[in-house]
Structures are given as C-alpha cells and as structure tokens.
Amino acid sequence: MQVRLFRRNVRLNLALQGGGAHGAFTWGVLDRLLEDDELEINWVSATSAGAVNAVAVASGLSEGGKTSARNKLRSVWEAVHKAGVPDLLRLNPFLYGLTRTPHLAQMASLWSPYEFNPLGFDPLRRLLSESIDFAKLRQNSPIELLIAATEVATGRSRIFRRHELTVEAVLASSCLPTLHHAVEIDGVAYWDGGFSANPDIKTLAMESPVEDTLIVQLNPLVRPGLPTGVREISLHANRLAFNAPLIREVELIETVRECQQGRIGGPRGRFSKLATHRFHLIEAGRYTSALSPDSNMKPDWTLLSYLFSAGRDEADKWLGRHRSAIGRRSSVDLKERFLTHRRVGGSAGEDRGAGKAKAPVAADIPD
C-alpha cells in the first residue's frame, strides 16, 4: 500500500527591524521565505529599512505572487545601490568629494539637513514612487502591514496600516533626522520609526489572527569596545536608541506572561494574546557586528550582496531547525535573548559557540 505524505502549510507573521543598508540581510531572509511553497506570510510589522522591504514584498504579492515579490525586492535593492549617495551630493563637487572620504559620516554632525539640503530632496522618494504601486498595494495586497514612524512632537509611535499606506508613510518610517527633513503627514511631523517601535511586535501579536511571529533583528545587542571619538559615540548612541523599543516590548510581553502564569482559566484581558503568542527569531548580529558602525549608511553592492547571502543562509538554517515549531511552540526564549545580561564577548542572541562573521570582501559576492 502506498502511503501519501501531505505537506503542512504554515502561516507566519514577520517583524522586520530597521537598519539602513543592513536591511539587505532582511532582503535575503525574505527571498528564502518566499521561495518556500509551504509558507504563507500573513501580517508584517516593519520599520525604516524593514518598511522598504515590507512594501516591496506586499507590492510584488499584489502584482503576481511570490516570484513577483522576490523580483520586486531585488529591483528595489538594485535601485538602492544605483542611487548610492543622494543625487544632491553628486551635484555639489565639495559634498561629493566628502562621500569618497571618511568625512562623509561627520557631515551630519556638522550641518543639519535643513542647511546642506534646504530643498529637502530625498532620492528614496523617487525610488519608491518608481518601484511601488501604492494604490494597488492598498487595494490588493494579501498581507496586512503595520509601518511605524515616530511623531517628532511627542516621541510616540504612529502605525500606518495597509489601507492608508503612501510613499510619505514609508519615508516617515525611514527618516533619519540628521540626514533628511522631517516628513509631514496631515500636519504632523515624523522621524524614523526606530526611535519608538523597531519594530512593533506588541500590536502585531495582539491583533493578527496568526499566532506565530518571526522577528528579523538587524542590530547587534552588544558591540564590544568603548567608543571615544565624536562620530563613534554618536553611532553607538543611535544603536542603543534603536534597540531600546524592541527591548521594552519584550519586557512588556514577559511581564504579561509572568502575571498570567497560574491564572485559573488561562490568560484574560487586553494583553492576554501576548502571553500565548509564539515568537521566532533570525538574527544578523554576528554579521553586522563585524562591520564598521557606519556601514549601514553605505549601500555598496559588495556589502548588500554579502548581507543578502547571509540572510538567505540564516533563513534556510532557521527553516531546517524550526519549521516544525511554527503553529506549535516558540523557537526562541525572548527573555533569554533580549533581557538576560551577558558579558561582552558575544552579542546576546547569538548561538553559543558561534563565532563572529568575517567582514565582506569582493569574493563573497555571488555570481
């Protein structure tokens, strides 16, 4: 008698962290997930570079399915590379000269974007407008989107949902205030969502009908060494600031779980779904911690290709190890990964015994 084996289709939410050019790692993760016929992406919560990846996936899916989504992601990241430094710098010989030296990173600390870019030109606007059909995305996307931006006046997070997404919402989520003018939407000014939700996993867990969420984390939790230079201190402070919202939400989730333990009848109340939601994690820390702190501002194709390949590899390994956990149990201990303090020498969340990845070289670029 012939025994037929039936494949189990699984549904998964995604939570995509921001990280500039390091978002190419998430591109690789998404490319591998979209290659899997058994996996269905449901809701996506994303911030900054994660938001760019999210709208590319949603746009591709709305236009032609998973293959279209993979092609859309590649075209967006190729456009990011081709854009390179902002066009406004290329038009200014002095500023363009700075882009070829280490002094580019110092420019943002010397001048505000309202001084060196008074017209507020942003090449990402043109890139997104040419690549993404936002009207079709709002109407036809099969996945729900939660895109985070930060209100400048209050510091509170604003979540833009699929039905209200525009190019301005994605620009708001990606607006680094040292490089770009604040993005105004309905009279409210916004900065990068990383300041308030990087990404928002609380709303995702509470509202999505799917009870499994895969977090793609770009920023290392630990970076050894004491920064002493002005630029190094600024970059280190930004890393801490952009990691803080995710750590706060993990603290909330773990507090809810502790309060709900042993309660007769199971979890109750507004936050009850946080206590039972299943989380999973793919981390880029072992790769991004090996790069220079300002590498997330340099969309070099060698770097993008290296991180894309790393993301695909990590997603492939995660599927091999944890596919069976989806729909049944969490495959990561959030408290252990994010809230347990470890000595410097390996970032929290890295696999024990895993070494730091080497920095990319030309030989790492796939053919």
C-alpha positions as CSV (number, residue, x, y, z in Angstrom):
1,M,0.0,0.0,0.0
2,Q,1.4,3.4,-1.0
3,V,1.5,6.0,1.8
4,R,1.0,9.6,0.7
5,L,2.7,12.3,2.7
6,F,0.9,15.6,3.0
7,R,2.8,18.8,3.4
8,R,1.7,21.1,6.1
9,N,1.2,24.7,5.0
10,V,2.2,27.1,7.8
11,R,1.3,30.8,8.3
12,L,3.7,33.3,9.8
13,N,3.8,37.0,10.7
14,L,7.0,38.9,10.2
15,A,8.5,41.7,12.3
16,L,11.3,43.5,10.4
17,Q,13.8,45.8,12.2
18,G,15.3,48.8,10.6
19,G,19.0,49.2,9.9
20,G,19.7,51.1,6.7
21,A,21.9,49.2,4.2
22,H,21.9,46.3,6.7
23,G,18.3,45.7,5.6
24,A,19.8,43.7,2.7
25,F,20.1,40.9,5.3
26,T,16.3,41.0,5.6
27,W,16.0,41.0,1.8
28,G,17.9,37.7,1.8
29,V,15.7,36.3,4.6
30,L,12.5,37.3,2.7
31,D,13.9,35.9,-0.6
32,R,14.4,32.5,1.0
33,L,11.0,32.5,2.8
34,L,9.2,33.4,-0.4
35,E,10.9,30.5,-2.1
36,D,9.1,28.1,0.2
37,D,5.8,27.0,-1.2
38,E,4.6,25.7,2.2
39,L,5.0,29.1,3.9
40,E,2.4,31.8,3.9
41,I,3.2,35.3,5.1
42,N,0.3,36.9,7.0
43,W,0.9,40.2,8.7
44,V,4.1,42.2,8.6
45,S,5.2,44.9,11.1
46,A,8.2,46.9,9.9
47,T,10.3,50.0,10.5
48,S,12.7,52.0,8.3
49,A,14.6,49.7,6.0
50,G,12.3,46.9,7.2
51,A,9.4,49.1,5.9
52,V,11.0,49.3,2.5
53,N,11.3,45.5,2.4
54,A,7.8,45.1,3.6
55,V,6.2,47.3,0.9
56,A,8.3,45.7,-1.7
57,V,7.0,42.2,-0.7
58,A,3.4,43.4,-0.5
59,S,3.7,45.2,-3.8
60,G,5.1,42.1,-5.5
61,L,2.5,39.8,-4.0
62,S,-0.3,42.1,-5.1
63,E,1.0,42.1,-8.7
64,G,1.9,38.5,-9.3
65,G,2.6,36.3,-6.2
66,K,5.8,35.1,-4.6
67,T,8.0,35.2,-7.7
68,S,6.9,38.7,-8.4
69,A,7.7,39.6,-4.8
70,R,11.2,38.2,-5.0
71,N,11.8,40.1,-8.2
72,K,10.4,43.3,-6.7
73,L,12.7,43.0,-3.7
74,R,15.8,42.6,-5.9
75,S,14.8,45.5,-8.1
76,V,14.3,47.8,-5.1
77,W,17.8,46.9,-3.6
78,E,19.4,47.3,-7.0
79,A,17.9,50.7,-7.2
80,V,19.2,51.5,-3.7
81,H,22.7,50.6,-4.8
82,K,22.4,52.6,-8.0
83,A,21.2,55.6,-6.1
84,G,24.3,55.4,-4.0
85,V,24.9,58.7,-2.3
86,P,22.0,61.2,-2.7
87,D,21.9,62.9,-6.1
88,L,22.1,66.3,-4.4
89,L,25.6,65.4,-3.2
90,R,26.7,64.4,-6.8
91,L,25.6,67.9,-7.9
92,N,27.9,69.5,-5.4
93,P,31.6,68.8,-6.1
94,F,32.6,69.7,-2.5
95,L,30.0,67.5,-0.9
96,Y,30.5,64.7,-3.4
97,G,34.2,64.8,-2.5
98,L,33.3,64.1,1.1
99,T,31.5,61.0,0.1
100,R,34.8,59.5,-1.0
101,T,36.4,60.1,2.3
102,P,35.7,59.2,6.0
103,H,34.4,62.7,6.4
104,L,31.0,61.9,4.9
105,A,30.0,60.4,8.2
106,Q,30.9,63.6,10.0
107,M,28.9,65.8,7.7
108,A,25.6,65.0,9.5
109,S,27.2,66.1,12.9
110,L,28.4,69.4,11.4
111,W,25.3,70.6,9.4
112,S,21.6,69.8,9.7
113,P,19.7,68.6,6.6
114,Y,17.9,71.9,6.5
115,E,21.3,73.5,5.9
116,F,23.0,71.1,3.4
117,N,19.7,70.1,1.8
118,P,17.4,73.1,2.0
119,L,15.0,71.8,-0.6
120,G,14.5,68.5,1.2
121,F,15.5,66.3,-1.8
122,D,15.2,62.6,-0.9
123,P,16.2,60.0,-3.6
124,L,14.3,57.4,-1.7
125,R,11.0,59.1,-2.6
126,R,11.8,58.7,-6.3
127,L,13.0,55.2,-5.9
128,L,9.8,54.1,-4.0
129,S,7.5,56.0,-6.4
130,E,9.0,54.3,-9.4
131,S,9.1,50.8,-7.9
132,I,5.9,50.5,-5.8
133,D,2.3,51.0,-6.9
134,F,0.9,52.1,-3.6
135,A,-2.7,52.3,-4.9
136,K,-2.6,48.6,-6.0
137,L,-0.8,47.7,-2.7
138,R,-3.6,49.4,-0.6
139,Q,-6.3,47.6,-2.6
140,N,-4.9,44.2,-3.4
141,S,-2.1,43.2,-1.0
142,P,-2.8,39.8,0.5
143,I,-0.9,40.7,3.6
144,E,-1.6,43.3,6.3
145,L,1.1,45.9,7.0
146,L,2.0,47.8,10.2
147,I,4.6,50.5,9.3
148,A,6.0,52.5,12.3
149,A,7.0,56.1,12.3
150,T,7.8,58.5,15.3
151,E,5.9,61.7,16.0
152,V,8.5,64.4,16.4
153,A,6.5,66.4,18.9
154,T,5.7,63.6,21.3
155,G,8.0,60.7,20.5
156,R,5.0,58.4,20.3
157,S,4.8,55.7,17.7
158,R,2.4,56.1,14.8
159,I,1.4,52.9,13.0
160,F,0.4,53.2,9.3
161,R,-1.7,50.3,8.1
162,R,-2.0,48.9,4.7
163,H,-5.2,50.8,3.7
164,E,-3.5,54.1,4.4
165,L,0.0,53.5,3.1
166,T,1.6,56.1,0.9
167,V,5.1,56.8,-0.2
168,E,5.1,59.5,2.6
169,A,4.4,56.9,5.3
170,V,7.4,54.8,4.2
171,L,9.6,57.9,4.0
172,A,8.4,58.9,7.5
173,S,9.3,55.5,8.8
174,S,12.8,55.8,7.2
175,C,13.5,59.5,8.1
176,L,16.8,59.9,9.9
177,P,16.6,63.4,11.3
178,T,20.4,64.0,10.8
179,L,20.1,63.3,7.1
180,H,16.5,64.2,6.0
181,H,13.8,66.8,6.7
182,A,11.0,65.5,8.9
183,V,8.2,64.1,6.8
184,E,4.8,65.8,7.4
185,I,1.6,63.8,7.0
186,D,-1.7,65.6,7.7
187,G,0.2,68.4,9.5
188,V,2.1,66.0,11.8
189,A,5.9,65.8,11.5
190,Y,7.5,62.3,11.7
191,W,11.0,60.9,12.1
192,D,12.3,57.4,11.8
193,G,10.2,54.7,13.4
194,G,13.2,53.2,15.0
195,F,13.0,55.7,17.8
196,S,9.7,54.4,19.0
197,A,9.0,50.9,17.5
198,N,11.7,48.9,15.9
199,P,9.5,47.0,15.0
200,D,6.1,47.0,16.8
201,I,5.7,43.4,17.9
202,K,3.1,44.2,20.6
203,T,0.4,45.3,18.1
204,L,1.2,42.5,15.8
205,A,0.8,39.8,18.5
206,M,-2.4,41.4,19.8
207,E,-4.2,41.9,16.5
208,S,-3.0,39.4,14.0
209,P,-5.1,36.2,13.6
210,V,-1.9,34.3,13.1
211,E,-0.2,33.4,16.4
212,D,3.4,33.0,15.2
213,T,5.8,35.9,14.5
214,L,9.3,35.7,13.1
215,I,11.4,38.7,14.2
216,V,14.3,39.6,11.9
217,Q,16.7,41.5,14.0
218,L,19.5,43.5,12.3
219,N,21.2,45.5,15.1
220,P,23.6,43.6,17.4
221,L,22.5,43.9,21.1
222,V,26.2,44.1,22.2
223,R,29.1,45.8,20.5
224,P,32.3,45.4,22.4
225,G,34.7,48.3,22.9
226,L,34.4,51.8,24.4
227,P,33.6,54.5,21.7
228,T,35.7,57.6,22.3
229,G,35.5,59.6,19.1
230,V,32.6,62.0,18.4
231,R,31.3,60.0,15.5
232,E,31.8,56.7,17.2
233,I,29.9,57.9,20.3
234,S,27.0,59.2,18.1
235,L,26.7,55.9,16.2
236,H,26.9,53.9,19.4
237,A,24.2,56.1,21.0
238,N,22.0,55.6,17.9
239,R,22.4,51.8,18.1
240,L,21.3,51.8,21.7
241,A,18.3,54.1,20.9
242,F,17.1,51.9,18.1
243,N,17.4,48.7,20.1
244,A,15.5,50.2,23.1
245,P,11.9,50.0,21.7
246,L,12.2,46.3,20.9
247,I,13.7,45.5,24.3
248,R,10.9,47.5,26.0
249,E,8.2,45.5,24.1
250,V,9.9,42.2,25.1
251,E,9.9,43.3,28.7
252,L,6.2,44.0,28.4
253,I,5.5,40.6,26.9
254,E,7.5,38.8,29.6
255,T,5.8,40.8,32.3
256,V,2.3,39.8,30.9
257,R,3.4,36.2,30.8
258,E,4.6,36.2,34.4
259,C,1.4,37.8,35.5
260,Q,-0.7,35.3,33.6
261,Q,1.1,32.2,34.9
262,G,-1.0,30.0,37.0
263,R,-4.2,32.1,36.5
264,I,-7.2,29.9,36.6
265,G,-9.0,29.8,33.2
266,G,-5.9,30.9,31.3
267,P,-4.9,34.4,30.2
268,R,-7.5,37.2,30.2
269,G,-7.8,40.8,29.4
270,R,-6.5,43.2,26.7
271,F,-2.9,41.8,26.7
272,S,-3.9,38.1,27.0
273,K,-2.7,37.3,23.5
274,L,0.8,38.4,24.4
275,A,1.0,35.6,26.9
276,T,0.4,32.9,24.4
277,H,1.8,34.3,21.2
278,R,4.7,32.2,19.7
279,F,7.8,34.0,18.7
280,H,10.7,33.1,16.4
281,L,14.0,34.9,15.6
282,I,16.6,35.3,12.9
283,E,19.5,37.5,13.8
284,A,22.0,39.4,11.7
285,G,24.1,40.4,14.7
286,R,27.0,38.0,14.0
287,Y,27.3,39.6,10.6
288,T,26.5,43.3,11.3
289,S,28.7,43.4,14.4
290,A,31.7,42.6,12.2
291,L,31.1,45.7,10.0
292,S,32.1,49.3,10.7
293,P,29.5,51.1,12.7
294,D,28.6,53.5,9.8
295,S,28.3,50.7,7.2
296,N,24.5,50.9,7.4
297,M,24.8,54.2,5.6
298,K,26.8,52.8,2.7
299,P,24.8,50.8,0.1
300,D,27.9,49.3,-1.6
301,W,27.0,46.3,-3.7
302,T,29.7,44.1,-2.1
303,L,28.1,44.8,1.3
304,L,24.5,44.3,0.0
305,S,25.3,41.1,-1.7
306,Y,27.2,39.8,1.3
307,L,24.3,40.5,3.7
308,F,21.7,39.2,1.2
309,S,23.6,35.9,1.0
310,A,23.9,35.8,4.8
311,G,20.2,36.4,5.2
312,R,19.3,33.6,2.8
313,D,21.7,31.2,4.6
314,E,20.3,32.1,8.1
315,A,16.7,31.7,6.9
316,D,17.5,28.4,5.3
317,K,19.1,27.2,8.6
318,W,16.1,28.5,10.6
319,L,13.6,26.7,8.4
320,G,15.6,23.5,8.7
321,R,15.7,23.7,12.5
322,H,12.4,25.3,13.4
323,R,9.8,24.8,10.7
324,S,8.1,22.1,12.8
325,A,7.7,24.7,15.7
326,I,5.5,27.0,13.7
327,G,2.0,26.7,15.0
328,R,3.1,24.7,18.0
329,R,5.7,26.5,20.1
330,S,8.1,29.4,20.3
331,S,11.6,28.6,18.9
332,V,13.2,31.4,20.8
333,D,13.3,32.4,24.5
334,L,12.8,36.2,24.3
335,K,13.7,36.7,27.9
336,E,17.0,34.8,27.5
337,R,17.8,36.6,24.2
338,F,16.9,40.1,25.0
339,L,16.7,40.6,28.8
340,T,19.5,38.4,30.2
341,H,22.7,40.4,30.6
342,R,25.8,38.7,29.2
343,R,29.4,39.7,29.4
344,V,30.9,41.4,26.4
345,G,32.5,38.9,24.0
346,G,29.4,37.8,22.1
347,S,26.2,39.6,21.5
348,A,23.1,38.4,23.3
349,G,21.0,36.3,21.0
350,E,23.9,34.7,19.2
351,D,24.1,30.9,19.2
352,R,26.5,29.8,21.8
353,G,29.8,28.9,20.2
354,A,29.1,30.8,17.0
355,G,31.9,33.0,16.0
356,K,31.8,36.5,14.6
357,A,31.3,36.5,10.8
358,K,34.1,37.9,8.7
359,A,33.6,41.3,7.0
360,P,32.7,41.1,3.3
361,V,35.2,41.1,0.5
362,A,34.7,41.0,-3.2
363,A,35.0,37.2,-3.3
364,D,31.8,37.0,-1.1
365,I,29.6,38.4,-4.0
366,P,27.6,35.6,-5.5
367,D,27.7,35.2,-9.3
